[in-house]
Amino acid sequence: MKYLNYKDVRGEEAKEGASKVKVRWLITKEMGAKNFAMRLFEVDQEGFTPLHSHPWEHEVFILQGKALVKGGEDEKCLKKGDAIFIPPNEKHQFINIGRGRLVFLCLIPYFDR
């Protein structure tokens, strides 16, 4: 087993199309995880992830804050304690609509990309 505290993992600025977003890769292949990666997203007030899609699924759990999640033609407000499954190839975006930071866990599968 491997243990860590999220504060010990460096946050990386999210890529193009995002604003005010940091990502911490908590569980990775380098740690021995062969099937899934676990990431922690921290989205500052008025920040957002890019509107995008890709050929893998997401499992997301909201730890703190409020989010507007856009997907295809659907929009849903989520809050602390909510979970969402995003199927492969579905457009999606997380927008912080709360007064503080939005924090969520995102799990993605590994496969040859």
C-alpha positions in Angstrom: 0.0 0.0 0.0 1.0 3.6 -0.6 -0.2 6.5 1.5 0.0 10.2 0.8 -1.6 13.5 1.8 -3.0 15.6 -1.0 -1.1 18.6 0.3 2.2 16.8 -0.5 1.2 16.5 -4.2 2.1 19.5 -6.3 -0.8 21.2 -8.0 -0.4 21.7 -11.8 -2.2 24.5 -13.7 -4.9 23.0 -15.9 -4.3 23.1 -19.6 -5.7 25.3 -22.4 -9.4 26.3 -22.1 -9.4 26.3 -18.3 -9.3 29.2 -15.9 -8.3 29.2 -12.2 -7.9 25.4 -12.1 -5.2 23.3 -10.4 -5.0 19.5 -10.7 -3.2 17.2 -8.3 -2.5 13.7 -9.6 -3.0 11.7 -6.4 -2.9 8.1 -7.7 -0.9 7.3 -10.8 0.8 4.6 -12.8 4.1 5.6 -11.3 2.7 4.5 -7.9 1.7 1.1 -9.3 -2.0 1.9 -10.2 -2.5 -0.1 -13.4 -6.2 0.6 -14.0 -7.2 4.0 -12.8 -5.8 7.5 -12.0 -7.2 9.6 -9.2 -7.0 13.4 -9.6 -8.0 16.2 -7.2 -9.3 19.4 -9.0 -9.3 22.8 -7.2 -11.3 25.4 -9.0 -11.1 28.9 -7.6 -14.1 31.2 -7.6 -15.4 32.0 -11.1 -13.0 29.3 -12.6 -13.9 26.6 -15.0 -12.5 23.5 -16.7 -12.5 23.4 -20.5 -15.6 22.3 -22.4 -14.2 19.1 -24.0 -14.7 15.4 -24.7 -12.5 12.3 -24.9 -12.9 8.5 -25.4 -12.8 7.6 -21.7 -15.3 7.9 -18.9 -15.0 10.0 -15.7 -16.3 9.3 -12.2 -16.4 12.6 -10.2 -17.2 13.3 -6.5 -17.7 16.8 -5.2 -15.9 17.4 -2.0 -16.4 21.2 -1.5 -18.3 24.0 -3.2 -20.9 24.3 -5.9 -20.6 23.5 -9.6 -22.6 23.9 -12.8 -21.8 20.9 -14.9 -22.5 21.3 -18.6 -22.7 18.2 -20.7 -24.0 17.9 -24.2 -27.4 19.7 -24.0 -27.7 19.1 -20.3 -26.8 21.3 -17.3 -26.9 20.3 -13.7 -26.0 22.1 -10.4 -23.9 19.9 -8.1 -22.8 20.5 -4.5 -20.7 18.8 -1.8 -21.5 15.1 -1.6 -22.8 14.8 -5.2 -21.3 12.3 -7.7 -21.6 12.2 -11.5 -20.7 9.7 -14.1 -19.6 11.1 -17.5 -19.7 8.5 -20.3 -16.9 8.4 -23.0 -17.1 11.0 -25.8 -19.7 13.2 -23.9 -18.8 16.9 -23.9 -18.5 18.2 -20.3 -17.3 21.2 -18.3 -17.3 22.1 -14.6 -17.9 25.8 -13.6 -17.5 27.0 -10.1 -20.7 28.9 -9.2 -20.1 29.1 -5.5 -18.6 31.8 -3.3 -15.5 29.7 -2.4 -13.3 27.1 -4.0 -14.8 24.1 -5.8 -12.9 20.8 -5.0 -13.7 17.5 -6.6 -12.1 14.1 -7.1 -12.0 12.7 -10.7 -11.2 9.1 -11.5 -10.2 8.1 -15.1 -9.2 4.7 -16.5 -5.8 4.0 -18.0 -5.5 2.6 -21.4 -3.4 3.2 -24.5 -4.3 6.7 -25.6 
